[in-house]
């Protein structure tokens, strides 16, 4: 082995030794950046502090930047027992391993508002004096893809024209881009739009497009770019009808209906009058007619010249109009 190779090997060994010495004298909070999805569980570790603290009473607490008044969760070591703080809810817990000099902070069922900077504080009270150690911060990023909805407003509040609205909600991180375009047979045309972004516990962004000219069947697309999306998210919106023509047709229909009402009334009255007949004063007279008929009766015990007379009265109705007399 040449002298140059020996020199290089010695340099490597020296660097490794320096790293080990540095690690022995320093504490670590890992990881520096932690990314996870909603509903998952994460663990942050604070280690290599046992040589700095030889305590009979120790308090380990985990904090976040958005909550400086009280820790998120903590645990106390006293008389060889561990006491969990009531500040810990059902999603957070602290694990303390004294022999290994390691503590873990666990968050279960992550929510979007859990995104923050987290750090650990360790305080030793017995024996005095009090010694405090604070770890470096871990950035927890709870990633949530946006929920996108597109709507069509025929009568926007500003009474300008038809308005297209593309709204993205409940996403994290906050950076997002919304753009509108009109789909055509020969290609797509980008449309100028106005976007408003609200950054709070529930991020939201809204893009507006005002259309003064449109027709039924036009297709518009909202494209959403976000760090949680591998490809842009596209939501299509088809104009269902022509608002101007629809309103005009509706007005004509109303006017025509109002005009037909008086015409229908007049026709009804005329038809009713034409079906009504004049009253007739009628008198029925019975005319009696007497018929005398001679019927011979053949009988050996009767007189051949004997006969019977029968009289019949027949009634004939006769209509007589009074104005003829």
VENZI-V964311 format. One record per residue. N is the residue number from 1. SS is DSSP state (h for helix, s for strand, l for the rest). PHI is phi in whole degrees, 0 to 359 (NA if undefined). OMEGA is omega in whole degrees, 0 to 359 (NA if undefined). Layout:
n=N ss=SS phi=PHI omega=OMEGA
n=N ss=SS phi=PHI omega=OMEGA
This chain:
n=1 ss=l phi=NA omega=183
n=2 ss=l phi=285 omega=180
n=3 ss=h phi=294 omega=179
n=4 ss=h phi=293 omega=178
n=5 ss=h phi=293 omega=178
n=6 ss=h phi=297 omega=180
n=7 ss=h phi=295 omega=180
n=8 ss=h phi=294 omega=180
n=9 ss=h phi=294 omega=179
n=10 ss=h phi=295 omega=178
n=11 ss=h phi=296 omega=179
n=12 ss=h phi=296 omega=180
n=13 ss=h phi=296 omega=178
n=14 ss=h phi=296 omega=180
n=15 ss=h phi=296 omega=179
n=16 ss=h phi=296 omega=179
n=17 ss=h phi=297 omega=179
n=18 ss=h phi=297 omega=179
n=19 ss=h phi=296 omega=180
n=20 ss=h phi=295 omega=178
n=21 ss=h phi=296 omega=179
n=22 ss=h phi=296 omega=182
n=23 ss=h phi=292 omega=180
n=24 ss=h phi=292 omega=185
n=25 ss=h phi=262 omega=183
n=26 ss=l phi=234 omega=177
n=27 ss=l phi=258 omega=186
n=28 ss=s phi=227 omega=169
n=29 ss=s phi=239 omega=184
n=30 ss=s phi=229 omega=355
n=31 ss=l phi=277 omega=177
n=32 ss=l phi=286 omega=178
n=33 ss=s phi=229 omega=182
n=34 ss=s phi=230 omega=179
n=35 ss=s phi=247 omega=180
n=36 ss=s phi=205 omega=180
n=37 ss=s phi=259 omega=177
n=38 ss=l phi=301 omega=179
n=39 ss=l phi=94 omega=180
n=40 ss=l phi=277 omega=177
n=41 ss=l phi=243 omega=180
n=42 ss=s phi=227 omega=178
n=43 ss=s phi=224 omega=177
n=44 ss=s phi=246 omega=187
n=45 ss=s phi=246 omega=174
n=46 ss=s phi=238 omega=191
n=47 ss=s phi=224 omega=174
n=48 ss=l phi=66 omega=179
n=49 ss=l phi=247 omega=186
n=50 ss=l phi=295 omega=181
n=51 ss=l phi=289 omega=180
n=52 ss=l phi=271 omega=184
n=53 ss=l phi=231 omega=171
n=54 ss=l phi=243 omega=193
n=55 ss=l phi=233 omega=172
n=56 ss=l phi=263 omega=175
n=57 ss=s phi=223 omega=186
n=58 ss=s phi=221 omega=179
n=59 ss=s phi=236 omega=180
n=60 ss=s phi=246 omega=182
n=61 ss=s phi=228 omega=178
n=62 ss=s phi=243 omega=186
n=63 ss=s phi=237 omega=172
n=64 ss=s phi=226 omega=186
n=65 ss=l phi=295 omega=182
n=66 ss=l phi=279 omega=182
n=67 ss=s phi=223 omega=187
n=68 ss=l phi=260 omega=182
n=69 ss=l phi=286 omega=183
n=70 ss=l phi=224 omega=177
n=71 ss=l phi=290 omega=177
n=72 ss=l phi=290 omega=181
n=73 ss=s phi=201 omega=181
n=74 ss=s phi=208 omega=178
n=75 ss=s phi=215 omega=182
n=76 ss=s phi=240 omega=175
n=77 ss=s phi=257 omega=182
n=78 ss=s phi=208 omega=178
n=79 ss=l phi=54 omega=177
n=80 ss=l phi=61 omega=177
n=81 ss=s phi=227 omega=180
n=82 ss=s phi=249 omega=181
n=83 ss=s phi=239 omega=179
n=84 ss=s phi=280 omega=181
n=85 ss=l phi=285 omega=175
n=86 ss=l phi=292 omega=177
n=87 ss=l phi=293 omega=180
n=88 ss=l phi=288 omega=177
n=89 ss=l phi=270 omega=184
n=90 ss=l phi=285 omega=179
n=91 ss=l phi=253 omega=184
n=92 ss=s phi=241 omega=178
n=93 ss=s phi=202 omega=179
n=94 ss=s phi=236 omega=176
n=95 ss=s phi=248 omega=182
n=96 ss=s phi=240 omega=177
n=97 ss=s phi=242 omega=186
n=98 ss=l phi=293 omega=184
n=99 ss=l phi=297 omega=180
n=100 ss=l phi=271 omega=182
n=101 ss=l phi=66 omega=184
n=102 ss=s phi=227 omega=171
n=103 ss=s phi=228 omega=181
n=104 ss=s phi=240 omega=174
n=105 ss=s phi=248 omega=187
n=106 ss=s phi=242 omega=174
n=107 ss=s phi=239 omega=179
n=108 ss=l phi=254 omega=177
n=109 ss=l phi=49 omega=184
n=110 ss=l phi=303 omega=174
n=111 ss=l phi=244 omega=184
n=112 ss=h phi=298 omega=181
n=113 ss=h phi=282 omega=174
n=114 ss=h phi=281 omega=179
n=115 ss=l phi=296 omega=183
n=116 ss=s phi=183 omega=173
n=117 ss=s phi=261 omega=182
n=118 ss=s phi=243 omega=179
n=119 ss=s phi=210 omega=185
n=120 ss=s phi=250 omega=173
n=121 ss=s phi=233 omega=177
n=122 ss=s phi=237 omega=180
n=123 ss=s phi=236 omega=177
n=124 ss=s phi=251 omega=185
n=125 ss=s phi=254 omega=182
n=126 ss=s phi=233 omega=359
n=127 ss=l phi=283 omega=177
n=128 ss=l phi=292 omega=1
n=129 ss=l phi=281 omega=179
n=130 ss=l phi=290 omega=179
n=131 ss=s phi=241 omega=180
n=132 ss=s phi=237 omega=177
n=133 ss=s phi=231 omega=179
n=134 ss=s phi=235 omega=181
n=135 ss=l phi=274 omega=174
n=136 ss=l phi=286 omega=187
n=137 ss=l phi=273 omega=173
n=138 ss=s phi=249 omega=179
n=139 ss=s phi=270 omega=177
n=140 ss=s phi=262 omega=180
n=141 ss=s phi=241 omega=176
n=142 ss=s phi=269 omega=187
n=143 ss=s phi=270 omega=181
n=144 ss=s phi=224 omega=176
n=145 ss=l phi=289 omega=182
n=146 ss=l phi=287 omega=170
n=147 ss=s phi=259 omega=189
n=148 ss=s phi=246 omega=178
n=149 ss=s phi=221 omega=177
n=150 ss=s phi=245 omega=181
n=151 ss=s phi=222 omega=181
n=152 ss=s phi=237 omega=183
n=153 ss=s phi=246 omega=180
n=154 ss=l phi=295 omega=183
n=155 ss=l phi=229 omega=179
n=156 ss=l phi=292 omega=185
n=157 ss=l phi=295 omega=182
n=158 ss=l phi=281 omega=177
n=159 ss=l phi=54 omega=181
n=160 ss=l phi=272 omega=187
n=161 ss=l phi=188 omega=176
n=162 ss=s phi=288 omega=184
n=163 ss=s phi=236 omega=173
n=164 ss=s phi=257 omega=184
n=165 ss=s phi=233 omega=175
n=166 ss=s phi=240 omega=186
n=167 ss=s phi=237 omega=176
n=168 ss=s phi=246 omega=185
n=169 ss=s phi=225 omega=171
n=170 ss=s phi=54 omega=178
n=171 ss=s phi=235 omega=177
n=172 ss=s phi=204 omega=2
n=173 ss=l phi=294 omega=190
n=174 ss=l phi=281 omega=183
n=175 ss=l phi=292 omega=181
n=176 ss=s phi=206 omega=179
n=177 ss=s phi=228 omega=178
n=178 ss=s phi=238 omega=180
n=179 ss=s phi=221 omega=178
n=180 ss=s phi=251 omega=172
n=181 ss=s phi=212 omega=178
n=182 ss=s phi=257 omega=181
n=183 ss=s phi=274 omega=178
n=184 ss=s phi=228 omega=180
n=185 ss=l phi=294 omega=181
n=186 ss=l phi=268 omega=179
n=187 ss=s phi=142 omega=182
n=188 ss=s phi=254 omega=179
n=189 ss=s phi=235 omega=180
n=190 ss=s phi=286 omega=183
n=191 ss=s phi=240 omega=176
n=192 ss=l phi=294 omega=182
n=193 ss=l phi=220 omega=178
n=194 ss=s phi=247 omega=183
n=195 ss=s phi=240 omega=174
n=196 ss=s phi=242 omega=183
n=197 ss=s phi=237 omega=177
n=198 ss=s phi=248 omega=181
n=199 ss=l phi=251 omega=176
n=200 ss=l phi=206 omega=179
n=201 ss=l phi=297 omega=178
n=202 ss=l phi=231 omega=183
n=203 ss=s phi=297 omega=177
n=204 ss=s phi=209 omega=178
n=205 ss=s phi=216 omega=182
n=206 ss=s phi=226 omega=178
n=207 ss=s phi=242 omega=183
n=208 ss=s phi=243 omega=173
n=209 ss=s phi=225 omega=177
n=210 ss=s phi=259 omega=182
n=211 ss=s phi=246 omega=176
n=212 ss=l phi=264 omega=178
n=213 ss=l phi=226 omega=179
n=214 ss=l phi=199 omega=177
n=215 ss=l phi=211 omega=182
n=216 ss=l phi=298 omega=179
n=217 ss=l phi=95 omega=177
n=218 ss=l phi=297 omega=182
n=219 ss=s phi=246 omega=177
n=220 ss=s phi=239 omega=183
n=221 ss=s phi=235 omega=174
n=222 ss=s phi=253 omega=180
n=223 ss=s phi=255 omega=184
n=224 ss=s phi=241 omega=175
n=225 ss=s phi=247 omega=180
n=226 ss=s phi=211 omega=183
n=227 ss=l phi=296 omega=180
n=228 ss=l phi=274 omega=182
n=229 ss=l phi=255 omega=177
n=230 ss=l phi=291 omega=177
n=231 ss=l phi=230 omega=178
n=232 ss=l phi=303 omega=178
n=233 ss=s phi=273 omega=184
n=234 ss=s phi=242 omega=174
n=235 ss=s phi=236 omega=182
n=236 ss=s phi=266 omega=178
n=237 ss=s phi=221 omega=179
n=238 ss=s phi=255 omega=178
n=239 ss=l phi=293 omega=187
n=240 ss=l phi=283 omega=183
n=241 ss=l phi=198 omega=176
n=242 ss=l phi=270 omega=186
n=243 ss=h phi=297 omega=183
n=244 ss=h phi=295 omega=179
n=245 ss=h phi=294 omega=181
n=246 ss=h phi=297 omega=180
n=247 ss=h phi=294 omega=179
n=248 ss=h phi=297 omega=179
n=249 ss=h phi=296 omega=179
n=250 ss=h phi=295 omega=179
n=251 ss=h phi=295 omega=178
n=252 ss=h phi=297 omega=179
n=253 ss=h phi=295 omega=179
n=254 ss=h phi=295 omega=180
n=255 ss=h phi=296 omega=179
n=256 ss=h phi=297 omega=179
n=257 ss=h phi=295 omega=178
n=258 ss=h phi=295 omega=179
n=259 ss=h phi=289 omega=181
n=260 ss=h phi=285 omega=183
n=261 ss=h phi=297 omega=180
n=262 ss=h phi=295 omega=178
n=263 ss=h phi=296 omega=180
n=264 ss=h phi=296 omega=180
n=265 ss=h phi=295 omega=180
n=266 ss=h phi=297 omega=180
n=267 ss=h phi=298 omega=180
n=268 ss=h phi=297 omega=180
n=269 ss=h phi=295 omega=179
n=270 ss=h phi=295 omega=179
n=271 ss=h phi=296 omega=180
n=272 ss=h phi=294 omega=181
n=273 ss=h phi=289 omega=182
n=274 ss=h phi=291 omega=181
n=275 ss=l phi=277 omega=183
n=276 ss=l phi=275 omega=181
n=277 ss=l phi=267 omega=177
n=278 ss=l phi=288 omega=181
n=279 ss=l phi=282 omega=178
n=280 ss=l phi=253 omega=173
n=281 ss=l phi=266 omega=186
n=282 ss=s phi=247 omega=177
n=283 ss=s phi=233 omega=179
n=284 ss=s phi=256 omega=182
n=285 ss=l phi=241 omega=176
n=286 ss=l phi=266 omega=179
n=287 ss=l phi=249 omega=181
n=288 ss=l phi=268 omega=179
n=289 ss=l phi=233 omega=182
n=290 ss=l phi=258 omega=179
n=291 ss=l phi=243 omega=178
n=292 ss=l phi=246 omega=183
n=293 ss=s phi=236 omega=181
n=294 ss=s phi=261 omega=183
n=295 ss=s phi=245 omega=177
n=296 ss=s phi=287 omega=178
n=297 ss=l phi=238 omega=181
n=298 ss=l phi=266 omega=179
n=299 ss=l phi=205 omega=183
n=300 ss=l phi=290 omega=180
n=301 ss=l phi=265 omega=184
n=302 ss=l phi=246 omega=179
n=303 ss=l phi=284 omega=182
n=304 ss=l phi=294 omega=182
n=305 ss=l phi=272 omega=181
n=306 ss=l phi=285 omega=180
n=307 ss=s phi=209 omega=180
n=308 ss=s phi=239 omega=178
n=309 ss=s phi=253 omega=178
n=310 ss=s phi=238 omega=180
n=311 ss=l phi=238 omega=179
n=312 ss=l phi=236 omega=175
n=313 ss=l phi=243 omega=179
n=314 ss=l phi=251 omega=185
n=315 ss=l phi=255 omega=178
n=316 ss=l phi=241 omega=175
n=317 ss=l phi=286 omega=182
n=318 ss=l phi=232 omega=180
n=319 ss=s phi=272 omega=181
n=320 ss=s phi=233 omega=178
n=321 ss=s phi=274 omega=185
n=322 ss=h phi=296 omega=184
n=323 ss=h phi=285 omega=178
n=324 ss=h phi=267 omega=180
n=325 ss=l phi=256 omega=NA
